[in-house]
């Protein structure tokens, strides 16, 4: 699940004065997250009936994902057993370009931006690394590292139901690595809407349970 609408989604200039990890949700984003929690509760009620398995909520340690988890818990709490943060679920690191409007990049960082654009043209955005930051390839690698924690939970504690609240690029990387999809799939897959919920059953992508709301 992607986080709800953030203040950065409403006004990108917020990123110029606030660190990415500290950007909070908008009021609309909190309501979106409550609605998503209702969808999660309905999904489990329809699928499991009277069963009550251990459902673990995993959260990126960013302000907007933490606030999304808070709001989800308001409406899905009867189905969520516990909540844990994982640093590897965080957003793509934009490095030197973080907080700089895209149209200003050629002026602020002409050499770095030119090299990044060349990488995008030659290999695609999946492989192109932000200066002092990450490529989408890098995000996919660290997401795969997080899977070890999820597998240990399943093997050692029987926790097989996970709700993961993260970010757009992170969610796509998660689906790609969990379902063994290709970089070409990633390149063509659209970024999810705010609070979109995607259902993965074992290694099968069942698509979106909840489409969420497109950023304004």
Secondary structure by P-SEA (a helix, b strand, c coil): ccccccccccccccccccccccccccaaaaaaaaaaaaaaaaaaaacccccccbbbbbbcccaaaaaaaaaaaacccccccbbbbbcccccccccccccccccccccccaaaaaaaaaaaaccccccccccccccaaaaaaaaaaaaaaaaaaaacccccbbbbbbcaaaaaaaaaaaacccaaaaaaccccccbbbbbbcccccccccccccccc
